[in-house]
């Protein structure tokens, strides 16, 4: 009883904190803003480009679902692509309510329709995040190559202070902790309570290492490229909706997706506020790098974010809400099939 009473309180507290983050960053983004400039720009926007961008946003979902199937196959789980799609969609929907809850919700949803152990599917989700980070680093490399001035300007405007010593310390602790775990895991597994924890971590590790057992590595790489090309196009094509940003180059698109991803990392509800602020600073940097007004660039960055972010949220809401009845239907079918076999 004590456990269940704390759970809703913890969830509510998490939501309140994420909303507070969103409100704070939104206030930072909007202060000193000339809304008339944004209103005029939004009124002139060509929303056909936004519709076109949404196609690639949806296509990324499908590519991610197929890739997830490839990752689970080495562990003996051949799942339905549609069940993978709806589980992913449900996870993204949960992220809109409680930030960072989507990964567990996604693994749990898949277990309900495919009986894939949560620890193993969760391991593949962690692996996905690692692969996504590598792809993100690739875009960052392209941005450094083509838009170094904009990156430098964004760093100065954002006020972010990166301390290499702290990063090295955190990485060192993680590496040492991982090594100690695998050295003493047999002894730890003998402890009654820790045994379940060790078993769960082993399952996650199997999911992560599934990449080395992939039967179709070529397809995995192609779908990964497809996912990030779709992300890139979904972000870049929105620029063409606004007359003030329609002349942005492919290199500008690299910069936009890097900055946008950094904004979405912050645990604010739906990226609200943090994404807007990131786009404000990012577009300021882009405009400064070509000798234009930083203030006007910030206004255009916010205008862009008022189109791009709602587009992402609408896709997550629509796909997530559709996923609920689809997963319920698949779960009922799985139960009926099992009863029929018995």
C-alpha distance (Angstrom), angle and dihedral (degrees) to the residues before:
residue distance angle dihedral
X1 . . .
X2 3.77 . .
X3 3.77 91.4 .
X4 3.80 95.0 51.2
X5 3.80 92.3 46.8
X6 3.78 91.7 55.0
X7 3.79 95.7 46.5
X8 3.84 97.6 69.7
X9 3.82 90.2 44.5
X10 3.80 90.5 52.1
X11 3.82 91.3 48.2
X12 3.80 92.7 48.3
X13 3.81 90.9 47.3
X14 3.81 90.6 50.9
X15 3.81 91.3 50.5
X16 3.82 91.8 47.8
X17 3.82 91.6 50.0
X18 3.83 92.4 48.0
X19 3.82 90.3 48.7
X20 3.81 89.2 49.1
X21 3.82 89.2 52.5
X22 3.81 89.8 49.1
X23 3.79 92.7 48.5
X24 3.80 93.8 47.1
X25 3.81 95.3 49.0
X26 3.80 91.6 42.8
X27 3.80 89.0 53.8
X28 3.81 89.9 50.7
X29 3.80 90.5 49.3
X30 3.81 96.7 47.1
X31 3.79 102.1 40.6
X32 3.80 112.7 113.7
X33 3.79 90.4 9.5
X34 3.82 123.4 153.3
X35 3.82 100.8 -139.6
X36 3.82 92.2 -172.4
X37 3.82 91.5 67.0
X38 3.82 90.8 50.7
X39 3.82 92.9 45.5
X40 3.81 91.5 52.8
X41 3.80 91.7 47.3
X42 3.81 93.0 48.6
X43 3.82 90.2 48.3
X44 3.82 90.8 54.8
X45 3.81 94.7 45.5
X46 3.80 120.7 121.4
X47 3.80 102.9 -134.0
X48 3.79 93.8 -170.3
X49 3.81 86.0 81.5
X50 3.82 88.7 54.3
X51 3.80 90.0 52.9
X52 3.80 89.5 49.2
X53 3.82 90.0 50.4
X54 3.81 90.7 51.2
X55 3.82 90.1 60.3
X56 3.80 90.0 61.9
X57 3.80 90.9 44.0
X58 3.81 89.4 57.3
X59 3.80 93.1 42.4
X60 3.82 89.2 57.4
X61 3.83 88.3 60.5
X62 3.81 91.4 55.5
X63 3.81 94.0 46.5
X64 3.80 90.0 49.3
X65 3.82 90.9 51.0
X66 3.81 93.2 52.0
X67 3.81 91.3 45.5
X68 3.81 90.5 51.4
X69 3.79 88.9 55.1
X70 3.82 89.5 54.0
X71 3.81 90.3 51.7
X72 3.81 94.4 50.8
X73 3.81 95.4 46.2
X74 3.86 96.6 78.1
X75 3.84 88.1 59.8
X76 3.82 90.8 55.6
X77 3.81 98.0 -98.9
X78 3.80 116.4 123.7
X79 3.79 103.9 -179.5
X80 3.78 134.6 -175.7
X81 3.80 113.8 -92.8
X82 3.79 89.5 -138.6
X83 3.82 92.2 53.5
X84 3.81 88.7 48.8
X85 3.82 89.9 50.4
X86 3.81 94.5 50.6
X87 3.81 92.7 44.0
X88 3.82 89.6 53.1
X89 3.81 90.6 46.6
X90 3.80 91.1 50.4
X91 3.80 90.1 50.5
X92 3.80 91.8 53.2
X93 3.80 89.8 48.9
X94 3.81 90.3 54.1
X95 3.81 89.9 50.6
X96 3.80 88.1 61.1
X97 3.81 90.5 59.2
X98 3.81 102.6 34.0
X99 3.82 114.2 16.7
X100 3.82 114.8 -125.7
X101 3.82 91.9 10.3
X102 3.79 92.7 103.3
X103 3.80 96.3 81.9
X104 3.81 93.6 59.6
X105 3.84 91.7 39.7
X106 3.80 90.2 52.1
X107 3.82 93.7 50.6
X108 3.81 91.1 45.6
X109 3.82 92.0 48.6
X110 3.80 90.6 52.1
X111 3.80 91.0 50.3
X112 3.81 89.1 54.8
X113 3.80 92.9 58.3
X114 3.82 104.7 25.5
X115 3.84 104.5 22.3
X116 3.81 91.7 -128.7
X117 3.84 106.6 159.4
X118 3.79 109.8 -103.3
X119 3.80 94.3 -131.4
X120 3.82 92.8 55.3
X121 3.80 96.2 45.5
X122 3.81 89.3 43.9
X123 3.80 87.9 54.4
X124 3.80 90.7 55.8
X125 3.82 89.1 49.3
X126 3.81 89.4 55.0
X127 3.79 87.6 48.9
X128 3.80 88.7 52.3
X129 3.79 89.5 55.0
X130 3.81 90.3 51.5
X131 3.81 91.2 50.2
X132 3.81 90.4 46.1
X133 3.81 89.3 51.8
X134 3.81 89.9 52.7
X135 3.82 90.4 50.5
X136 3.79 89.6 47.3
X137 3.80 89.1 53.0
X138 3.81 87.7 52.3
X139 3.80 91.0 55.4
X140 3.80 89.3 45.7
X141 3.80 89.1 53.2
X142 3.81 90.9 51.4
X143 3.78 89.6 47.9
X144 3.80 92.1 50.7
X145 3.78 88.7 49.3
X146 3.81 97.4 49.5
X147 3.82 105.3 20.0
X148 3.80 106.1 32.4
X149 3.82 92.9 138.7
X150 3.80 91.0 53.4
X151 3.83 92.0 48.3
X152 3.81 90.8 51.2
X153 3.79 91.3 47.8
X154 3.83 92.1 47.9
X155 3.80 90.8 50.9
X156 3.81 91.0 52.6
X157 3.83 94.2 45.0
X158 3.82 96.3 44.9
X159 3.80 94.2 57.6
X160 3.82 90.5 -138.3
X161 3.79 112.7 154.8
X162 3.79 113.0 -160.8
X163 3.81 114.9 -159.5
X164 3.84 109.4 -160.0
X165 3.84 91.8 -164.8
X166 3.83 92.0 59.9
X167 3.81 91.8 47.7
X168 3.82 90.9 51.1
X169 3.83 90.8 47.6
X170 3.83 93.0 51.7
X171 3.82 92.3 46.7
X172 3.81 91.1 48.0
X173 3.83 91.9 51.9
X174 3.82 90.6 49.2
X175 3.81 92.9 49.0
X176 3.82 94.5 46.3
X177 3.82 91.4 45.0
X178 3.82 91.2 50.7
X179 3.82 92.6 48.8
X180 3.83 92.4 48.3
X181 3.80 90.9 48.9
X182 3.81 93.8 55.1
X183 3.81 92.6 42.9
X184 3.82 93.8 53.1
X185 3.81 101.4 26.2
X186 3.84 93.8 108.5
X187 3.79 91.1 55.9
X188 3.80 91.6 42.4
X189 3.82 91.2 51.6
X190 3.81 89.7 59.7
X191 3.81 90.8 63.0
X192 3.87 106.7 92.3
X193 3.79 98.2 -130.9
X194 3.80 97.5 32.7
X195 3.81 91.4 49.1
X196 3.80 91.7 74.3
X197 3.80 91.1 46.2
X198 3.82 91.6 51.0
X199 3.82 90.4 47.8
X200 3.80 90.9 51.3
X201 3.83 92.5 48.4
X202 3.82 89.5 48.1
X203 3.80 88.5 54.7
X204 3.80 90.7 51.0
X205 3.81 89.7 48.3
X206 3.82 90.0 52.8
X207 3.78 88.7 53.2
X208 3.79 92.8 49.6
X209 3.81 94.2 47.1
X210 3.81 91.5 47.7
X211 3.82 87.3 93.5
X212 3.82 89.1 73.1
X213 3.82 90.7 54.8
X214 3.79 97.7 48.8
X215 3.78 112.4 137.0
X216 3.79 93.4 -159.2
X217 3.80 105.6 39.5
X218 3.80 91.4 158.9
X219 3.80 92.1 58.6
X220 3.80 90.5 46.6
X221 3.81 90.6 55.3
X222 3.82 92.5 45.0
X223 3.81 93.4 50.6
X224 3.80 90.6 46.0
X225 3.81 89.9 52.8
X226 3.81 88.9 45.4
X227 3.82 91.8 53.8
X228 3.79 94.0 51.7
X229 3.79 95.0 41.2
X230 3.80 86.9 54.5
X231 3.81 90.6 48.8
X232 3.79 89.7 49.6
X233 3.81 94.3 49.2
X234 3.82 92.7 44.1
X235 3.81 88.6 55.8
X236 3.81 99.0 37.7
X237 3.81 98.7 45.2
X238 3.81 91.3 58.9
X239 3.82 86.9 66.2
X240 3.81 89.1 67.6
X241 3.80 90.3 58.8
X242 3.81 90.0 69.5
X243 3.85 120.3 63.7
X244 3.82 90.3 -146.9
X245 3.82 93.5 57.5
X246 3.81 101.2 30.0
X247 3.82 90.9 102.4
X248 3.82 93.1 59.3
X249 3.80 113.0 130.2
X250 3.81 130.9 -133.1
X251 3.81 87.9 -99.1
X252 3.81 89.7 55.9
X253 3.80 86.7 54.3
X254 3.82 90.2 56.6
X255 3.79 89.5 53.3
X256 3.82 93.1 47.3
X257 3.80 95.0 52.8
X258 3.83 91.8 47.8
X259 3.80 92.8 49.9
X260 3.81 92.2 43.2
X261 3.80 92.4 51.3
X262 3.81 90.5 50.7
X263 3.81 88.4 52.8
X264 3.80 92.7 50.5
X265 3.82 92.4 51.8
X266 3.81 91.1 71.3
X267 3.85 109.5 92.5
X268 3.82 96.6 -117.4
X269 3.82 119.2 135.6
X270 3.80 107.1 -84.4
X271 3.80 90.2 -17.5
X272 3.82 88.3 -74.0
X273 3.78 112.5 161.7
X274 3.81 96.3 3.5
X275 3.83 92.8 62.5
X276 3.81 91.3 44.1
X277 3.79 91.8 51.0
X278 3.80 92.1 46.5
X279 3.81 90.8 52.2
X280 3.81 91.0 47.3
X281 3.81 91.8 54.9
X282 3.80 92.5 38.5
X283 3.79 95.1 54.0
X284 3.80 90.1 43.5
X285 3.80 87.2 57.4
X286 3.81 92.5 47.5
X287 3.80 92.5 49.7
X288 3.83 92.8 45.7
X289 3.82 90.8 50.7
X290 3.82 90.3 60.0
X291 3.81 95.4 42.3
X292 3.82 98.0 -100.2
X293 3.80 131.2 131.1
X294 3.80 115.1 -71.7
X295 3.81 91.9 -150.7
X296 3.80 92.1 53.2
X297 3.79 89.2 46.6
X298 3.81 90.0 53.4
X299 3.81 90.9 51.0
X300 3.79 90.8 50.3
X301 3.79 90.6 47.4
X302 3.78 90.3 55.2
X303 3.81 90.8 45.3
X304 3.80 89.3 52.6
X305 3.82 90.7 47.9
X306 3.83 91.1 51.1
X307 3.81 87.5 60.3
X308 3.80 102.6 33.6
X309 3.81 99.6 44.4
X310 3.85 96.1 48.4
X311 3.81 87.4 48.6
X312 3.81 90.5 56.2
X313 3.81 92.6 44.7
X314 3.83 93.1 48.3
X315 3.82 90.8 51.7
X316 3.82 90.7 49.1
X317 3.81 91.7 47.3
X318 3.80 95.9 46.5
X319 3.81 95.3 44.2
X320 3.80 91.7 41.4
X321 3.80 95.1 50.0
X322 3.82 91.1 47.1
X323 3.81 89.3 49.6
X324 3.82 93.3 62.0
X325 3.84 97.4 66.5
X326 3.81 91.5 34.3
X327 3.82 92.2 54.8
X328 3.82 90.8 44.2
X329 3.81 89.7 52.6
X330 3.82 92.0 48.1
X331 3.82 90.9 47.4
X332 3.80 92.3 51.2
X333 3.79 90.1 48.4
X334 3.81 91.4 50.7
X335 3.81 90.7 50.6
X336 3.83 92.0 47.3
X337 3.82 92.3 48.7
X338 3.81 91.0 50.4
X339 3.81 92.0 50.0
X340 3.80 90.7 48.1
X341 3.81 90.9 52.5
X342 3.80 90.7 50.1
